[in-house]
Structure formats: C-alpha cells, structure tokens
Amino acid sequence: FDNEECRQKITKNPYLLVGNLGHAGSKYVENIKFYKALELSVHMTHLKTLPNVKTRHGPLNMIVIRENLEGEYSGIEHEVFPGVFESLKVITRDRCQRLAKYAFESAFLNGRKKITAVHKANIMKLVDGLFLECCREEAKKYPQIQYEEMIVDNTSMQLVKSPEQFDVMLTPNLYGSIITSACAGIVGGAGVVAGAAFGTEYMFFEPGTRRTGAGMA
C-alpha cells in the first residue's frame, strides 16, 4: 500500500478480494496496513463445519466479530528505560460503539440468537470495562437476542469443551484474533474459513486466519 499507483487502483474499488499479504521472505502478514489505510474497523469471520471435512465436533456455525484497529494492535510501543518496554492497549468509545452496533445489527438481520461478549474486564477494568459498557448499551436495543459475557480464559476452555454453545462472539482485537484461529482448527483448519473486514467505504474479503496455505491447514 506504500506504492502510489497500487494505492490508487485499490481505492477505486469499494469491494476488495485478497489473500494474505506480506513481503517476500517475511514470516508476518501485512494486511493490517490495509485495515488502517482503509479504516476497516470491524472484522468478521464465519466458522462453519463444511461437508466432507472431518472434525472432532458435530455441525458448528459460529461468527466471530472483533475490533480491527485498536486494542493491542494499536501499534504504540516504546522503550521507557534500557531493557524496559511498553506496548499500549488503546480502546475508544467511538470504535467500541461502532463494533457493538455492527454486531447486533448483523446478528438480528441474519437470524442469530445469541451474542457472547468476550473480555478480560476482571483485570483490565478500564479498557475492557469500556468495551463491555458499549456492548451492554447495544444489547438493550435487541431484547430478542440473548446476551452474555464471558472472560476470555473461560471462553477458550468452553470452545474446546463444547463449541456448539456459541453463536456470535463479540470481542476486542487480540482476543478475537486468537479465538478465530482456535475456531478455525475446530471446524477443520485455517484454509476452510473466510473472513471480511468492513469500514464505512470499503469491504475487504480475505482468508479467515493468518498464514492460510502455509502448512496450517
């Protein structure tokens, strides 16, 4: 996206279909550069058991909706003293509200019955507390959708134990990224799930997890 010609071509299209992007020889993917440049603040992954794909669990059909630009992926890091580093987790009310609004609207329009807000507010009382506050405000507008909250530790255990209990999982950035990869493994592997990132002007359709096709499936 640093290339001006490439950037102009990309921004002409509101709908983008891509694979995992990165530099030759790098072990990291760089899709996040596109997320930030195109203001793609919501990421959604559909995790569904496919026919003829052998899995350990029965039929599953889950959605993970996560914040895509903030949280631990804010990219604000610095060395405060030799050998001492800080990485800042930044969450804003505006993006939390936008995320929660999208999740509940999407669940309602697609006939989903339950939303589970995944958090660590028992430890991160302010940042994850704000996330839960925005989720609760939006949940009041949709009494027909069951709403629950679950600490990320317990969510991880419940996914392994009985993933069928989940319908839509609504998460901050890092938790959602990890949970999505775990769910991908449950439904058959990184290569069988699809993801999408949404902003006000662009939609970005991509593999559901990182490193798809690089020995993970």
Disulfide bonds with the S-S distance in Angstrom:
none
